Amino acid sequence: MAENPNDDLSALQPGQVESKDNGERFGRSAGGCLVQLRRRVSEPGFVVTVDAEPRPGVPTELITHEWAAANAAFDRYMHEY
């Protein structure tokens, strides 16, 4: 059976980040929200999401082709949420 990457995400503490071998990152924001950076499956690129209510000026999802932009959004979500 394939390993489910979400199995150990509930154990993440605020501020903690886990990185996978394929570059995907999962973290728990300072406010306790789950933040994920994943590679897109259907098209090239990356998606960064946070499991939280949107805030003005800070979206809860970013889709980009740029690795640097995806990492910057991940770091921002980790601090903003």
C-alpha positions, 0 to 999 in steps of 0.5 A: 500500500502506498504511503499517505503523505497526510498520515503524519501531518496532524502531528506537525507543531506550529512552525514545524515544516516537513520536506519530501524528497520530491520538493513538496513541503508541508507545515503548520503555520504559527496560527496552527493552519496546515500549509502545503506546497505541492507539484501540480499533477495535471499541468507543470507548476506548483500549488501552495495552499493554506487551510484557513479563511482568506484574509484581505491581501493574503490569499489561501491558494497560489498556483505558479510555474515558478519554484521561487514564487511557490517557496516565497508563498509557502513562507508567507503563509507560514507567517501570515496564518 
